[in-house]
Amino acid sequence: MSKILWQTRKVPLSFGFMKQTSKLFELVEADIKSRRYGQQPESLYEPIRYIMAIGGKRLRPMLVLLAYSLYKKDFKSVVRYATAVEAFHNFTLMHDDIMDKAPLRRGKPTVHKVWDVNTAILSGDVMLIKVYDQFLDLPSSKLKEALKLLGKCAAEVCEGQQWDMEFEGRSTVSEQEYISMIRQKTAVLLGFSLELGGLLAGAPARDRKYLREFGIQIGIGFQLRDDLLDVFADAKKFGKLAGGDIIANKKTFLLIKAIEHASGKDKSELDRWLTTRRFNKREKVAAVTALYEKLGIRKMTEKKIDQYFQRGFGSLAKVRSKQRIVLGDFASALIDRQV
């Protein structure tokens, strides 16, 4: 197995790599801006344009295009399918924000706050329909498989969201259950994005399998890293209140391992913070973070993150394309980011 790129790269990313990824990003943004999605009633379609315009890393469509470019260079021909994946992602966010009662998305008011809950539900519904519409001009040889993969991915995302909501009402969640949940809710969409790029380019089934696995494994790693950053990142750089998961008693990997390893006075203190309804937020965050450090939870999480990134890059190394280094560099750059 080749060495892990994100751990061993000693030189900055090349100008050629930066230029290529910048070009792909510009193509994605231009396609998104050009789409109206629908006309009337305006109140149904404007929320779609609103959420699609408030930015983001565009990670998923970038993965589609980068996977495609491993085999073919005419990536402009598949941009519409890449942005369809971004629209699907934003559809899930629109509905997630309703369920989470979230006031902000990427620093902007959420759709249900700008309009209302019923409008956000309907806009999300029609947004999903428009995603399927964007795929309809695919050649028949690829349309059925693409829609089959999208349907499977969409069902898993919904299953993951349901598990996440059910976990809120449970006192304990196992590590295996949590990993399975984030795999479905978050990671499978990265895997689908990469597999779709391979499918559109006519990649061998073997390569498509390893591309999908690469996406799933690094997707799990990304979510675990987000869990870690929520507690330990610089709040100014992270862009939100540090310890938000702690305040909400969210059953992240960190809390699951803390519950598993705490004993004696540590267990009593952790239980107290988990059951106390009225508390000072900063005090709770500081106390639980200190417990995490004492119990070695930070190091456990970092080790687990490394394991999933290593598995992911191990799968990428099996892809039979010399251009896979570009995809590896893109993923490495994302991993190196601290926010």
NUROBA-27680 format. One record per atom (N, C-alpha, C): residue in three letters; x, y, z. Coordinates in steps of 0.02 Angstrom, whole numbers, padded with zeros to 5 digits, always signed. Layout:
<pts>
AlaXYZ/...
</pts>
This chain:
<pts>
Met+00042-00060+00000/Met+00000+00000+00000/Met+00044+00062+00000/Ser+00025+00112-00041/Ser+00065+00173-00044/Ser+00058+00213+00020/Lys+00105+00257+00032/Lys+00103+00299+00091/Lys+00043+00346+00088/Ile+00020+00368+00145/Ile-00038+00411+00148/Ile-00019+00481+00128/Leu-00051+00506+00075/Leu-00031+00571+00047/Leu-00037+00627+00098/Trp-00090+00627+00136/Trp-00102+00684+00180/Trp-00054+00686+00238/Gln-00020+00631+00251/Gln+00029+00631+00305/Gln+00100+00643+00279/Thr+00113+00626+00216/Thr+00183+00624+00194/Thr+00202+00680+00146/Arg+00153+00716+00117/Arg+00170+00767+00068/Arg+00210+00823+00102/Lys+00270+00838+00075/Lys+00314+00887+00106/Lys+00317+00952+00066/Val+00288+00953+00006/Val+00291+01013-00036/Val+00222+01041-00046/Pro+00217+01107-00061/Pro+00152+01137-00073/Pro+00120+01107-00135/Leu+00054+01113-00139/Leu+00018+01089-00198/Leu+00042+01128-00259/Ser+00048+01095-00316/Ser+00075+01126-00376/Ser+00028+01179-00404/Phe+00057+01225-00443/Phe+00017+01276-00476/Phe-00033+01244-00524/Gly-00010+01191-00559/Gly-00055+01156-00605/Gly-00115+01127-00570/Phe-00104+01097-00512/Phe-00160+01068-00473/Phe-00208+01123-00452/Met-00181+01178-00426/Met-00223+01233-00403/Met-00264+01262-00461/Lys-00232+01268-00519/Lys-00265+01295-00578/Lys-00322+01250-00600/Gln-00309+01184-00600/Gln-00360+01136-00622/Gln-00420+01136-00575/Thr-00408+01133-00510/Thr-00464+01131-00463/Thr-00502+01197-00463/Ser-00466+01252-00472/Ser-00499+01317-00476/Ser-00545+01321-00536/Lys-00522+01293-00592/Lys-00563+01293-00653/Lys-00626+01251-00643/Leu-00618+01193-00612/Leu-00676+01150-00599/Leu-00726+01186-00553/Phe-00701+01219-00502/Phe-00744+01254-00456/Phe-00782+01309-00492/Glu-00749+01346-00536/Glu-00781+01399-00574/Glu-00836+01372-00619/Leu-00824+01314-00649/Leu-00875+01283-00691/Leu-00937+01264-00650/Val-00925+01237-00591/Val-00980+01219-00547/Val-01021+01281-00528/Glu-00987+01333-00506/Glu-01021+01394-00486/Glu-01060+01425-00543/Ala-01031+01426-00602/Ala-01064+01456-00660/Ala-01128+01417-00677/Asp-01125+01351-00674/Asp-01184+01311-00690/Asp-01239+01322-00638/Ile-01221+01325-00575/Ile-01270+01336-00522/Ile-01304+01404-00531/Lys-01264+01455-00546/Lys-01292+01522-00554/Lys-01339+01528-00614/Ser-01326+01485-00664/Ser-01367+01488-00725/Ser-01435+01454-00717/Arg-01444+01415-00665/Arg-01505+01376-00658/Arg-01560+01414-00622/Arg-01620+01410-00651/Arg-01679+01442-00620/Arg-01720+01391-00581/Tyr-01715+01327-00600/Tyr-01750+01272-00568/Tyr-01825+01273-00580/Gly-01855+01331-00588/Gly-01926+01338-00602/Gly-01946+01411-00599/Gln-02007+01427-00618/Gln-02028+01497-00622/Gln-02083+01515-00572/Gln-02140+01483-00579/Gln-02198+01502-00539/Gln-02226+01442-00500/Pro-02249+01453-00439/Pro-02247+01517-00402/Pro-02175+01534-00380/Glu-02159+01598-00382/Glu-02093+01621-00365/Glu-02072+01599-00295/Ser-02121+01599-00249/Ser-02106+01581-00180/Ser-02086+01508-00172/Leu-02099+01466-00222/Leu-02079+01396-00220/Leu-02007+01387-00243/Tyr-01988+01425-00294/Tyr-01922+01415-00325/Tyr-01868+01462-00300/Glu-01886+01520-00275/Glu-01836+01566-00248/Glu-01798+01536-00190/Pro-01829+01498-00145/Pro-01791+01467-00091/Pro-01737+01419-00116/Ile-01749+01386-00173/Ile-01698+01342-00201/Ile-01639+01382-00225/Arg-01653+01436-00262/Arg-01599+01479-00286/Arg-01561+01510-00228/Tyr-01597+01525-00175/Tyr-01567+01556-00115/Tyr-01517+01509-00082/Ile-01537+01448-00068/Ile-01492+01402-00033/Ile-01434+01381-00077/Met-01445+01376-00143/Met-01391+01357-00188/Met-01340+01413-00196/Ala-01362+01475-00182/Ala-01318+01533-00193/Ala-01277+01553-00132/Ile-01291+01523-00074/Ile-01256+01547-00014/Ile-01190+01511-00002/Gly-01166+01477-00054/Gly-01097+01453-00052/Gly-01088+01384-00024/Gly-01028+01372+00001/Gly-01008+01306+00023/Gly-00945+01285-00015/Lys-00916+01230+00005/Lys-00854+01206-00026/Lys-00866+01175-00094/Arg-00929+01157-00109/Arg-00947+01122-00171/Arg-00907+01057-00176/Leu-00896+01025-00119/Leu-00855+00965-00116/Leu-00882+00909-00160/Arg-00946+00897-00158/Arg-00975+00840-00193/Arg-00971+00847-00269/Pro-00991+00904-00297/Pro-00983+00910-00370/Pro-00909+00910-00391/Met-00865+00936-00349/Met-00794+00933-00364/Met-00769+00861-00367/Leu-00794+00819-00322/Leu-00775+00749-00322/Leu-00800+00714-00385/Val-00861+00731-00407/Val-00887+00702-00469/Val-00840+00719-00527/Leu-00821+00782-00533/Leu-00780+00804-00589/Leu-00709+00777-00585/Leu-00681+00775-00525/Leu-00614+00748-00517/Leu-00611+00674-00532/Ala-00662+00637-00511/Ala-00664+00565-00527/Ala-00672+00555-00602/Tyr-00714+00596-00634/Tyr-00722+00592-00706/Tyr-00656+00606-00742/Ser-00620+00656-00718/Ser-00558+00677-00751/Ser-00502+00626-00744/Leu-00511+00575-00703/Leu-00462+00521-00700/Leu-00460+00482-00765/Tyr-00514+00485-00804/Tyr-00520+00444-00864/Tyr-00533+00485-00927/Lys-00565+00543-00920/Lys-00580+00584-00978/Lys-00567+00657-00962/Lys-00555+00697-01014/Lys-00538+00768-01005/Lys-00595+00815-01023/Asp-00649+00790-01052/Asp-00704+00833-01073/Asp-00753+00844-01015/Phe-00727+00864-00957/Phe-00769+00867-00897/Phe-00824+00919-00901/Lys-00818+00967-00948/Lys-00872+01015-00956/Lys-00938+00982-00974/Ser-00933+00924-01007/Ser-00994+00889-01030/Ser-01033+00858-00973/Val-01004+00853-00913/Val-01039+00820-00858/Val-01050+00867-00799/Val-01038+00931-00808/Val-01046+00979-00753/Val-01118+00979-00728/Arg-01167+00974-00773/Arg-01237+00976-00752/Arg-01255+00918-00705/Tyr-01222+00861-00713/Tyr-01235+00804-00669/Tyr-01200+00814-00602/Ala-01142+00847-00604/Ala-01107+00863-00541/Ala-01147+00912-00499/Thr-01176+00963-00532/Thr-01215+01012-00493/Thr-01282+00982-00471/Ala-01305+00930-00505/Ala-01365+00895-00481/Ala-01351+00863-00413/Val-01291+00837-00404/Val-01271+00808-00340/Val-01270+00862-00286/Glu-01245+00922-00304/Glu-01244+00977-00257/Glu-01316+00998-00238/Ala-01361+00997-00287/Ala-01431+01013-00273/Ala-01461+00961-00226/Phe-01444+00898-00236/Phe-01470+00846-00191/Phe-01444+00859-00120/His-01380+00875-00114/His-01351+00889-00048/His-01387+00946-00014/Asn-01401+00999-00051/Asn-01435+01057-00022/Asn-01508+01042-00007/Phe-01539+00998-00044/Phe-01607+00975-00027/Phe-01607+00943+00042/Thr-01557+00901+00056/Thr-01553+00869+00122/Thr-01542+00921+00176/Leu-01501+00972+00161/Leu-01487+01024+00211/Leu-01550+01065+00226/Met-01589+01079+00174/Met-01650+01118+00184/Met-01698+01083+00231/His-01706+01017+00222/His-01750+00980+00266/His-01719+00967+00334/Asp-01653+00956+00336/Asp-01619+00947+00400/Asp-01626+01009+00444/Asp-01621+01067+00414/Asp-01626+01130+00452/Asp-01695+01137+00484/Ile-01746+01113+00449/Ile-01814+01114+00478/Ile-01817+01069+00539/Met-01791+01008+00531/Met-01794+00959+00585/Met-01752+00981+00645/Asp-01696+01014+00631/Asp-01651+01037+00684/Asp-01670+01105+00713/Lys-01721+01136+00681/Lys-01741+01205+00700/Lys-01681+01252+00697/Ala-01638+01242+00646/Ala-01577+01282+00640/Ala-01593+01352+00613/Pro-01566+01403+00645/Pro-01579+01472+00622/Pro-01533+01494+00566/Leu-01473+01464+00561/Leu-01423+01485+00513/Leu-01396+01427+00472/Arg-01379+01442+00410/Arg-01345+01394+00367/Arg-01291+01434+00331/Arg-01228+01416+00341/Arg-01171+01451+00312/Arg-01173+01526+00327/Gly-01194+01542+00388/Gly-01195+01611+00410/Gly-01254+01651+00387/Lys-01300+01620+00350/Lys-01360+01654+00325/Lys-01422+01622+00356/Pro-01477+01661+00362/Pro-01539+01632+00388/Pro-01561+01572+00346/Thr-01584+01520+00379/Thr-01607+01460+00344/Thr-01671+01474+00305/Val-01686+01431+00258/Val-01744+01441+00214/Val-01808+01448+00254/His-01818+01404+00304/His-01881+01407+00341/His-01886+01469+00385/Lys-01829+01503+00397/Lys-01830+01566+00433/Lys-01846+01624+00387/Val-01818+01623+00326/Val-01831+01676+00278/Val-01903+01672+00252/Trp-01926+01611+00238/Trp-01995+01602+00215/Trp-02035+01572+00273/Asp-02051+01508+00270/Asp-02085+01474+00326/Asp-02075+01399+00317/Val-02095+01360+00367/Val-02081+01289+00367/Val-02116+01254+00308/Asn-02179+01269+00296/Asn-02215+01236+00242/Asn-02183+01249+00174/Thr-02163+01311+00163/Thr-02129+01328+00100/Thr-02063+01291+00094/Ala-02026+01287+00148/Ala-01962+01251+00147/Ala-01971+01177+00131/Ile-02024+01147+00158/Ile-02038+01077+00144/Ile-02053+01067+00070/Leu-02098+01108+00043/Leu-02117+01102-00027/Leu-02059+01118-00074/Ser-02020+01169-00058/Ser-01963+01187-00099/Ser-01912+01130-00100/Gly-01901+01099-00042/Gly-01857+01042-00039/Gly-01882+00984-00081/Asp-01948+00973-00079/Asp-01977+00919-00118/Asp-01966+00929-00193/Val-01982+00990-00217/Val-01974+01003-00289/Val-01900+01006-00308/Met-01858+01024-00261/Met-01786+01024-00273/Met-01761+00954-00289/Leu-01786+00905-00252/Leu-01767+00836-00265/Leu-01791+00814-00334/Ile-01851+00835-00353/Ile-01876+00818-00420/Ile-01831+00848-00474/Lys-01809+00909-00464/Lys-01765+00942-00512/Lys-01698+00906-00517/Val-01675+00876-00463/Val-01613+00837-00465/Val-01620+00781-00515/Tyr-01675+00744-00512/Tyr-01686+00689-00559/Tyr-01693+00715-00630/Asp-01724+00774-00638/Asp-01731+00803-00705/Asp-01663+00816-00737/Gln-01613+00837-00697/Gln-01548+00852-00724/Gln-01512+00791-00751/Phe-01535+00732-00732/Phe-01503+00671-00756/Phe-01536+00642-00818/Leu-01594+00668-00837/Leu-01635+00634-00887/Leu-01606+00633-00957/Asp-01557+00678-00973/Asp-01528+00676-01040/Asp-01465+00634-01044/Leu-01452+00595-00991/Leu-01397+00547-00995/Leu-01412+00494-01047/Pro-01361+00467-01080/Pro-01372+00410-01125/Pro-01406+00353-01088/Ser-01449+00317-01122/Ser-01487+00263-01090/Ser-01441+00212-01058/Ser-01380+00204-01086/Ser-01333+00155-01059/Ser-01309+00173-00990/Lys-01315+00237-00971/Lys-01291+00260-00905/Lys-01347+00286-00860/Leu-01404+00305-00891/Leu-01458+00335-00852/Leu-01485+00289-00797/Lys-01500+00227-00816/Lys-01529+00180-00767/Lys-01482+00169-00708/Glu-01418+00159-00722/Glu-01370+00146-00669/Glu-01360+00208-00624/Ala-01358+00267-00656/Ala-01349+00328-00617/Ala-01407+00340-00570/Leu-01469+00330-00594/Leu-01527+00340-00552/Leu-01533+00287-00498/Lys-01511+00227-00515/Lys-01510+00173-00465/Lys-01462+00190-00408/Leu-01404+00215-00425/Leu-01355+00233-00374/Leu-01379+00292-00333/Leu-01410+00342-00367/Leu-01437+00400-00331/Leu-01492+00379-00283/Gly-01537+00336-00306/Gly-01592+00314-00263/Gly-01567+00277-00201/Lys-01517+00234-00210/Lys-01488+00198-00154/Lys-01456+00246-00104/Cys-01419+00294-00131/Cys-01385+00344-00088/Cys-01437+00385-00051/Ala-01489+00408-00085/Ala-01541+00450-00054/Ala-01576+00414+00003/Ala-01590+00349-00007/Ala-01623+00310+00045/Ala-01578+00305+00106/Glu-01513+00294+00095/Glu-01466+00287+00151/Glu-01459+00353+00189/Val-01458+00409+00153/Val-01453+00474+00186/Val-01513+00484+00232/Cys-01573+00466+00208/Cys-01633+00473+00249/Cys-01631+00426+00309/Glu-01606+00365+00299/Glu-01599+00318+00354/Glu-01551+00345+00407/Gly-01495+00374+00383/Gly-01447+00402+00430/Gly-01475+00459+00470/Gln-01514+00502+00438/Gln-01546+00557+00473/Gln-01594+00532+00526/Gln-01632+00481+00509/Gln-01680+00453+00557/Gln-01644+00424+00618/Trp-01589+00387+00605/Trp-01550+00360+00660/Trp-01523+00417+00704/Asp-01500+00470+00673/Asp-01473+00527+00710/Asp-01526+00556+00757/Met-01587+00562+00732/Met-01641+00589+00773/Met-01659+00540+00829/Glu-01659+00475+00814/Glu-01676+00426+00866/Glu-01623+00424+00920/Phe-01560+00436+00902/Phe-01507+00436+00952/Phe-01517+00491+01004/Glu-01550+00546+00984/Glu-01561+00601+01031/Glu-01602+00580+01092/Gly-01645+00530+01082/Gly-01687+00508+01137/Gly-01661+00448+01175/Arg-01600+00428+01158/Arg-01570+00370+01192/Arg-01515+00392+01239/Ser-01508+00357+01294/Ser-01456+00374+01342/Ser-01387+00350+01320/Thr-01385+00296+01283/Thr-01321+00270+01259/Thr-01326+00250+01185/Val-01271+00259+01152/Val-01263+00240+01081/Val-01195+00208+01075/Ser-01190+00153+01041/Ser-01125+00119+01034/Ser-01084+00152+00979/Glu-01018+00141+00983/Glu-00974+00168+00931/Glu-00994+00142+00863/Gln-01009+00077+00859/Gln-01028+00047+00795/Gln-01092+00079+00767/Glu-01140+00093+00810/Glu-01202+00124+00789/Glu-01189+00195+00763/Tyr-01145+00231+00797/Tyr-01131+00299+00777/Tyr-01094+00301+00709/Ile-01045+00258+00701/Ile-01008+00256+00638/Ile-01055+00237+00581/Ser-01100+00189+00593/Ser-01148+00170+00542/Ser-01193+00228+00524/Met-01213+00268+00574/Met-01257+00325+00561/Met-01222+00377+00519/Ile-01161+00396+00537/Ile-01127+00449+00498/Ile-01107+00423+00429/Arg-01097+00359+00424/Arg-01083+00330+00357/Arg-01143+00343+00312/Gln-01203+00330+00337/Gln-01263+00339+00297/Gln-01280+00413+00287/Lys-01280+00451+00340/Lys-01302+00520+00337/Lys-01255+00565+00298/Thr-01190+00552+00302/Thr-01140+00597+00273/Thr-01096+00565+00221/Ala-01067+00507+00237/Ala-01013+00480+00197/Ala-01035+00449+00131/Val-01095+00419+00129/Val-01115+00385+00067/Val-01123+00434+00009/Leu-01139+00497+00024/Leu-01147+00545-00030/Leu-01080+00562-00062/Leu-01026+00562-00022/Leu-00960+00571-00051/Leu-00942+00511-00094/Gly-00958+00452-00069/Gly-00946+00391-00108/Gly-00984+00391-00173/Phe-01048+00411-00170/Phe-01089+00414-00230/Phe-01060+00464-00280/Ser-01038+00522-00256/Ser-01010+00574-00300/Ser-00951+00547-00340/Leu-00907+00511-00307/Leu-00849+00483-00340/Leu-00868+00426-00388/Glu-00913+00383-00366/Glu-00934+00328-00409/Glu-00970+00355-00471/Leu-01011+00408-00461/Leu-01046+00437-00518/Leu-00997+00464-00569/Gly-00945+00500-00546/Gly-00894+00525-00592/Gly-00862+00469-00631/Gly-00848+00414-00597/Gly-00820+00356-00632/Gly-00868+00326-00682/Leu-00931+00320-00663/Leu-00982+00293-00707/Leu-00989+00335-00771/Leu-00993+00401-00762/Leu-01001+00445-00819/Leu-00942+00442-00867/Ala-00883+00428-00840/Ala-00822+00424-00881/Ala-00811+00354-00910/Gly-00854+00306-00893/Gly-00846+00238-00918/Gly-00791+00200-00883/Ala-00778+00217-00819/Ala-00726+00182-00781/Ala-00745+00109-00770/Pro-00696+00066-00762/Pro-00710-00005-00747/Pro-00747-00011-00681/Ala-00789-00062-00675/Ala-00827-00073-00614/Ala-00781-00078-00553/Arg-00723-00108-00563/Arg-00675-00116-00508/Arg-00653-00048-00482/Asp-00637-00002-00527/Asp-00616+00065-00506/Asp-00673+00102-00472/Arg-00733+00096-00499/Arg-00791+00129-00469/Arg-00801+00107-00397/Lys-00791+00043-00385/Lys-00799+00017-00317/Lys-00748+00049-00270/Tyr-00685+00054-00292/Tyr-00634+00082-00249/Tyr-00642+00158-00241/Leu-00667+00192-00292/Leu-00682+00263-00285/Leu-00737+00274-00234/Arg-00789+00233-00238/Arg-00844+00239-00189/Arg-00818+00227-00118/Glu-00777+00176-00110/Glu-00752+00160-00043/Glu-00705+00215-00017/Phe-00666+00244-00062/Phe-00624+00301-00044/Phe-00667+00357-00016/Gly-00721+00374-00050/Gly-00765+00427-00027/Gly-00798+00413+00039/Ile-00820+00352+00048/Ile-00855+00334+00110/Ile-00807+00337+00170/Gln-00747+00310+00161/Gln-00699+00308+00217/Gln-00675+00378+00236/Ile-00659+00420+00186/Ile-00637+00487+00205/Ile-00696+00529+00230/Gly-00757+00512+00206/Gly-00816+00546+00231/Gly-00827+00534+00305/Ile-00817+00473+00327/Ile-00821+00457+00398/Ile-00766+00495+00436/Gly-00706+00495+00407/Gly-00651+00531+00438/Gly-00666+00606+00445/Phe-00696+00635+00393/Phe-00713+00707+00395/Phe-00763+00721+00451/Gln-00814+00677+00458/Gln-00864+00689+00510/Gln-00834+00682+00580/Leu-00791+00633+00589/Leu-00758+00625+00654/Leu-00714+00685+00668/Arg-00681+00712+00616/Arg-00640+00771+00626/Arg-00683+00831+00645/Asp-00742+00836+00614/Asp-00788+00890+00632/Asp-00808+00885+00705/Asp-00821+00823+00728/Asp-00837+00812+00798/Asp-00781+00838+00843/Leu-00719+00824+00823/Leu-00661+00844+00862/Leu-00653+00920+00861/Leu-00660+00950+00802/Leu-00652+01022+00795/Leu-00706+01060+00833/Asp-00765+01033+00838/Asp-00818+01066+00874/Asp-00798+01079+00947/Val-00756+01036+00973/Val-00734+01043+01043/Val-00668+01080+01048/Phe-00620+01062+01005/Phe-00551+01084+01016/Phe-00526+01137+00968/Ala-00564+01154+00916/Ala-00540+01205+00868/Ala-00547+01275+00897/Asp-00508+01320+00869/Asp-00513+01391+00886/Asp-00582+01415+00861/Ala-00623+01439+00907/Ala-00691+01459+00889/Ala-00692+01512+00835/Lys-00644+01558+00835/Lys-00641+01611+00784/Lys-00629+01582+00715/Lys-00586+01530+00711/Lys-00571+01499+00647/Lys-00627+01451+00627/Phe-00657+01418+00676/Phe-00708+01368+00662/Phe-00773+01400+00639/Gly-00784+01461+00659/Gly-00842+01499+00635/Gly-00906+01487+00673/Lys-00902+01453+00730/Lys-00961+01445+00771/Lys-00940+01433+00842/Leu-00988+01434+00887/Leu-00974+01426+00958/Leu-00940+01359+00971/Ala-00882+01362+01004/Ala-00847+01301+01021/Ala-00889+01261+01071/Gly-00891+01196+01061/Gly-00927+01153+01108/Gly-01002+01151+01098/Gly-01025+01167+01040/Gly-01097+01164+01027/Gly-01125+01095+01037/Asp-01087+01044+01018/Asp-01109+00975+01028/Asp-01113+00957+01102/Ile-01066+00984+01141/Ile-01067+00972+01213/Ile-01129+01004+01244/Ile-01144+01065+01225/Ile-01203+01100+01252/Ile-01267+01062+01237/Ala-01271+01033+01177/Ala-01331+00997+01156/Ala-01332+00924+01177/Asn-01281+00901+01212/Asn-01275+00829+01230/Asn-01277+00785+01168/Lys-01252+00810+01112/Lys-01252+00772+01050/Lys-01206+00712+01056/Lys-01232+00654+01038/Lys-01194+00592+01047/Lys-01144+00583+00990/Thr-01091+00622+00996/Thr-01036+00616+00949/Thr-00990+00559+00971/Phe-00940+00545+00929/Phe-00891+00494+00947/Phe-00858+00510+01013/Leu-00844+00574+01025/Leu-00810+00595+01086/Leu-00851+00579+01148/Leu-00915+00597+01146/Leu-00958+00584+01204/Leu-00968+00510+01215/Ile-00977+00473+01160/Ile-00987+00401+01165/Ile-00927+00368+01200/Lys-00867+00387+01181/Lys-00807+00358+01212/Lys-00798+00382+01283/Ala-00818+00444+01298/Ala-00814+00468+01367/Ala-00860+00429+01412/Ile-00921+00418+01390/Ile-00969+00378+01429/Ile-00942+00308+01440/Glu-00910+00281+01389/Glu-00883+00213+01392/Glu-00825+00207+01441/His-00783+00259+01446/His-00721+00254+01484/His-00724+00288+01553/Ala-00771+00332+01564/Ala-00774+00367+01628/Ala-00794+00320+01685/Ser-00765+00331+01742/Ser-00782+00291+01801/Ser-00773+00335+01863/Gly-00801+00312+01919/Gly-00793+00348+01982/Gly-00817+00420+01979/Lys-00775+00466+02004/Lys-00793+00537+02005/Lys-00802+00565+01935/Asp-00762+00541+01888/Asp-00769+00566+01819/Asp-00837+00549+01791/Lys-00860+00487+01804/Lys-00925+00466+01780/Lys-00981+00507+01812/Ser-00975+00519+01877/Ser-01025+00559+01913/Ser-01029+00629+01885/Glu-00970+00659+01872/Glu-00970+00727+01846/Glu-00999+00730+01775/Leu-00981+00682+01734/Leu-01007+00680+01666/Leu-01083+00670+01666/Asp-01106+00624+01708/Asp-01179+00612+01714/Asp-01215+00676+01736/Arg-01184+00713+01782/Arg-01215+00774+01807/Arg-01224+00825+01751/Trp-01172+00833+01710/Trp-01177+00881+01655/Trp-01226+00858+01601/Leu-01233+00793+01593/Leu-01279+00767+01542/Leu-01352+00772+01563/Thr-01364+00775+01628/Thr-01433+00775+01653/Thr-01456+00843+01678/Thr-01410+00889+01690/Thr-01428+00956+01714/Thr-01459+00997+01658/Arg-01518+01023+01670/Arg-01554+01060+01617/Arg-01537+01135+01617/Arg-01522+01162+01674/Arg-01504+01233+01678/Arg-01430+01238+01696/Phe-01391+01270+01652/Phe-01320+01273+01663/Phe-01290+01332+01625/Asn-01230+01352+01646/Asn-01191+01402+01610/Asn-01156+01366+01552/Lys-01168+01389+01492/Lys-01141+01355+01432/Lys-01065+01350+01433/Arg-01033+01406+01448/Arg-00959+01405+01447/Arg-00931+01359+01501/Glu-00964+01359+01558/Glu-00942+01315+01613/Glu-00949+01242+01593/Lys-01005+01225+01562/Lys-01015+01156+01541/Lys-00964+01135+01489/Val-00953+01177+01440/Val-00905+01161+01388/Val-00835+01151+01417/Ala-00816+01196+01462/Ala-00749+01191+01493/Ala-00742+01127+01534/Ala-00794+01110+01572/Ala-00791+01051+01615/Ala-00789+00986+01575/Val-00832+00981+01525/Val-00834+00920+01485/Val-00771+00913+01443/Thr-00747+00969+01416/Thr-00685+00967+01378/Thr-00627+00943+01421/Ala-00625+00967+01483/Ala-00573+00945+01529/Ala-00578+00870+01542/Leu-00638+00845+01548/Leu-00648+00773+01557/Leu-00623+00734+01496/Tyr-00639+00760+01437/Tyr-00615+00727+01375/Tyr-00539+00722+01375/Glu-00506+00776+01395/Glu-00433+00776+01396/Glu-00407+00726+01448/Lys-00438+00726+01506/Lys-00417+00681+01560/Lys-00424+00608+01541/Leu-00478+00593+01505/Leu-00493+00524+01485/Leu-00457+00503+01421/Gly-00421+00549+01390/Gly-00384+00533+01329/Gly-00428+00529+01267/Ile-00487+00562+01270/Ile-00534+00557+01215/Ile-00508+00590+01151/Arg-00472+00644+01160/Arg-00445+00679+01101/Arg-00399+00633+01062/Lys-00354+00599+01096/Lys-00307+00554+01062/Lys-00344+00495+01031/Met-00395+00469+01066/Met-00434+00414+01038/Met-00467+00435+00972/Thr-00494+00495+00972/Thr-00529+00520+00913/Thr-00480+00531+00855/Glu-00423+00561+00871/Glu-00372+00572+00819/Glu-00349+00505+00789/Lys-00341+00455+00830/Lys-00321+00389+00806/Lys-00375+00360+00760/Lys-00437+00368+00780/Lys-00492+00340+00739/Lys-00496+00377+00672/Ile-00488+00443+00674/Ile-00488+00482+00612/Ile-00433+00457+00565/Asp-00374+00447+00592/Asp-00318+00422+00552/Asp-00334+00355+00520/Gln-00368+00312+00558/Gln-00385+00246+00532/Gln-00430+00251+00471/Tyr-00479+00295+00473/Tyr-00525+00301+00416/Tyr-00493+00335+00357/Phe-00451+00385+00369/Phe-00416+00416+00313/Phe-00368+00366+00281/Gln-00336+00325+00323/Gln-00290+00275+00296/Gln-00327+00224+00253/Arg-00385+00202+00276/Arg-00425+00155+00238/Arg-00445+00186+00171/Gly-00465+00249+00174/Gly-00486+00283+00113/Gly-00431+00287+00062/Phe-00372+00310+00083/Phe-00316+00316+00036/Phe-00291+00248+00013/Gly-00302+00197+00055/Gly-00285+00129+00033/Gly-00329+00108-00025/Ser-00393+00126-00023/Ser-00439+00110-00079/Ser-00420+00150-00140/Leu-00404+00214-00132/Leu-00385+00256-00189/Leu-00323+00227-00224/Ala-00276+00200-00185/Ala-00215+00172-00214/Ala-00229+00114-00261/Lys-00287+00083-00255/Lys-00305+00026-00297/Lys-00339+00046-00362/Val-00355+00111-00368/Val-00386+00135-00430/Val-00333+00135-00485/Arg-00351+00106-00543/Arg-00303+00098-00597/Arg-00304+00159-00643/Ser-00282+00214-00616/Ser-00275+00276-00656/Ser-00216+00314-00629/Lys-00170+00333-00672/Lys-00112+00370-00651/Lys-00131+00440-00625/Gln-00190+00463-00644/Gln-00213+00530-00624/Gln-00241+00531-00553/Arg-00243+00474-00520/Arg-00273+00472-00453/Arg-00237+00517-00403/Ile-00174+00535-00419/Ile-00136+00579-00375/Ile-00171+00646-00368/Val-00204+00669-00421/Val-00239+00733-00418/Val-00297+00730-00368/Leu-00334+00676-00372/Leu-00389+00666-00325/Leu-00363+00659-00253/Gly-00307+00624-00246/Gly-00277+00618-00180/Gly-00253+00685-00153/Asp-00225+00727-00196/Asp-00203+00793-00174/Asp-00262+00836-00153/Phe-00317+00831-00189/Phe-00376+00870-00172/Phe-00402+00850-00103/Ala-00407+00785-00091/Ala-00430+00760-00026/Ala-00381+00780+00029/Ser-00316+00775+00014/Ser-00265+00793+00063/Ser-00271+00866+00083/Ala-00283+00909+00033/Ala-00290+00981+00048/Ala-00349+00993+00094/Leu-00403+00956+00084/Leu-00462+00964+00128/Leu-00446+00939+00199/Ile-00410+00884+00202/Ile-00392+00856+00268/Ile-00346+00903+00306/Asp-00301+00936+00270/Asp-00253+00981+00302/Asp-00286+01042+00330/Arg-00345+01061+00303/Arg-00380+01120+00328/Arg-00404+01108+00400/Gln-00399+01160+00440/Gln-00418+01153+00510/Gln-00491+01173+00523/Val-00526+01200+00472/Val-00597+01217+00479/Val-00632+01195+00416/
</pts>
